[in-house]
Amino acid sequence: MFCSNKINSFFSALLLAGVLMVGNASFSVAANITEVEGTNAYIAPSDKAVVANKIAADKVVADELAADEVAAEASGADEDFNDPIEPLNRAIFGFNEFLQDILFRPIVTVYNFLPAGVRDAVANILHNLNTPVILANDLLQFEFDRAGQTLGRFMVNTIAGAGGIADVASDLGIEKHGEDFGQTLGAWGVGEGLYIVLPIFGPSNPRDFAGLLVDNFFDPLSTVYVDDKAVTWSLAGAKGVSQYAAVVEELDQIKSTSIDYYAAIRSMYRQKRNAKISNGQEIDLPPIPDFDLSFQQHLDEENKEVSSASAE
């Protein structure tokens, strides 16, 4: 009964990862240092002192970055992640990553070959169809202005946007937003509870999971009201593919540069849910250093200087 919305939960949780960047693992820094030290380029004897100084400077920078990494991890350890079953969650997280690699990523890779206009049209239609859920939760949160925007977007996009294919409302200045009953519970003051990772469905918590169940009754196209499982499963699959395809590249980058990918996803999920509950208000986010970009830029500059000195 709730399978389609559980799939939506999994991919919606992944969408929370789109805007944050995290630091690179320490082995990347070490690899960059090894590459510089192991160069086979000929260096004139008169420039050996210059090169030695450059390598020493690189080592100092690497040591400083490593110290910053340790400090960041130490400060993060003081944060209450509310993850008492972390070993189990990590095991399930690894299983989910395996499923993504063998199933979901190949699907969205093919999907992303479609023209951007086609993918945007699919996303617009799905958002338009989700209007009843958004509107119901706007009203339950007493956000009457946002409820008016939701209703106005639906009318404009359904009529002028050919059933929601085109997002005419955004062009008119009526911006889109999302709501679900998990956010409504949060707005009512209900705590999130412990952090959990569900098999297949991804990051969640008791409040948000309960919210997904309630949203079934707000959605006229859910399995509560539609007996044709082909319709509900097709909509759930389309929404999952559309949302995941939009962020898969960002997720890959986060995964490749994360010190701890599990911790990064956990932190981003909780922070993004809090931001959505506050309707987009600014929240304080802990600093997440990007060691890879800054250090690589430093090495590139140093290598240019060494090459110039050798050429002279």
Secondary structure, 3 states (H helix, E strand, C coil): CCHHHHHHHHHHHHHCCCCCCCCCCHHHHHHHHHHHHCCCCCCCHHHHHHHHHHHHHHHHHHHHHHHHHHHHHHHHHCCCCCCCCHHHHHHHHHHHHHHHHHHHHHHHHHHCCCCHHHHHHHHHHHHHHCHHHHHHHHHHCCCHHHHHHHHHHHHHHHHCCCCCCCCHHHHCCCCCCCCCHHHHHHHCCCCCCCCEEECCCEEECHHHHHHHHHHHHHCCCCCCCCCCHHHHHHHHHHHHHHHHHHHHHHHHHHHHHCCCHHHHHHHHHHHHHHHHHCCCCCCCCCCCCCHHHHHHHHHHHHHHHHHHHHHC
